[in-house]
């Protein structure tokens, strides 16, 4: 007997089922493709976000470093702090103050030492030319207040080493003359004006010295000066063949004129020494007249 199932024709697949299965396969392929592309996109975006974050961090760090570098200064004169550092700036000590104090003390002691050496070991006019220059140099470098401090400190130092009398003889006129010359040189005054004012100050200092020494010695030293001027005048009259006797008024006037001329010559020599010395120290004084430059063959 034959099985009815054996003789039955082979069952064909239902076309409806094929049409139903085809979209499922076609839909599954795009889904798998989209998942792969999403994975690749996520993998590609992860490094980009990491790179952007590192770039932002590096840029912010570089900006902070550039801000910090902007506030780095090379000298105290260029110090410009933002508002948040204003309080720290007020609390800081000015760096120039110690340098000004040290230079003032050093130059004041140098002026005192020159006066001390010239008093005990006089070398003629060699050291005398340098008496007002250290204090004038203080004025050129640090101004009015520092120069007055240098003059006072040198006077106090000499009062300890030599006594108050000799210290006063240095301060008047040479200490005051140093301040006066420094003020004239810093204001670029011409040589004629500074020499005239310095000569007047030196003349007043000369008469103050005679008055102070006469007071301490109990004798009038001006009489001694008059005696010397009288002898000099008589010698000049004799050489000129004049038989007249010089009067006291003429002798006193001649003495005052000679004192003024000697102070003017002294100030001129001080200017020459300062011209040659202070130019090499980086603190030049006003340029001399043309005839002085030609005489010294000096080009400043």
Residue pairs with C-beta under 8 A, 6 or more apart in sequence:
71 80
71 81
71 82
71 85
73 79
73 80
76 94
76 95
76 96
79 89
81 88
81 89
100 141
100 142
100 146
103 138
103 141
103 142
103 146
104 138
104 142
104 146
104 149
104 150
104 153
105 153
107 134
107 135
107 137
107 138
107 150
108 134
108 135
108 138
108 149
108 150
108 151
108 153
108 154
108 157
109 153
109 154
109 157
110 134
111 131
111 132
111 133
111 134
111 135
111 150
111 154
111 170
111 174
111 175
111 178
112 154
112 157
112 158
112 161
112 170
114 127
114 130
114 131
114 134
115 131
115 154
115 158
115 170
115 174
116 158
116 161
116 162
117 127
118 127
118 128
118 131
119 162
119 166
125 269
128 266
129 266
129 269
129 270
129 273
130 273
131 170
131 174
131 177
131 178
132 174
132 175
132 177
132 178
132 181
132 270
133 178
133 181
133 270
133 273
133 274
133 277
133 278
134 150
134 154
134 178
135 147
135 150
135 151
135 154
135 174
135 175
135 178
135 179
135 182
136 147
136 178
136 179
136 181
136 182
136 185
136 274
137 182
137 278
137 281
137 283
138 146
138 147
138 149
138 150
138 178
138 182
139 146
139 147
139 178
139 179
139 181
139 182
139 183
139 185
139 186
140 182
140 185
140 186
140 278
140 283
140 285
141 283
143 186
144 179
144 183
147 178
147 179
147 182
147 183
148 179
150 178
151 171
151 175
151 176
151 178
151 179
152 171
152 175
154 170
154 171
154 175
155 167
155 168
155 170
155 171
155 175
156 167
157 167
158 166
158 167
158 170
159 167
165 212
165 216
168 212
169 209
169 212
172 205
172 208
172 209
173 201
173 202
173 204
173 205
173 206
173 208
173 209
174 205
176 201
176 205
177 198
177 201
177 202
177 205
180 194
180 197
180 198
180 201
181 194
181 198
181 270
181 274
184 193
184 194
184 197
184 198
185 194
185 274
185 285
185 286
188 286
189 286
190 286
190 289
191 268
191 271
191 286
191 288
191 289
191 292
192 289
194 267
194 271
194 286
195 264
195 267
195 268
195 271
196 264
198 263
198 267
198 270
199 260
199 263
199 264
199 266
199 267
200 263
202 263
202 266
202 267
203 256
203 259
203 260
203 263
206 259
206 263
210 221
210 222
210 225
213 221
214 220
214 221
214 222
225 255
226 248
226 251
226 252
226 255
229 251
229 252
229 254
229 255
229 258
230 246
230 251
233 246
233 250
233 251
233 254
234 246
237 243
237 244
237 246
271 285
271 288
272 288
272 292
272 296
274 285
275 285
275 288
275 298
275 300
278 284
278 285
279 285
279 300
284 300
287 293
287 300
288 296
288 298
288 300
292 298
293 299
293 300
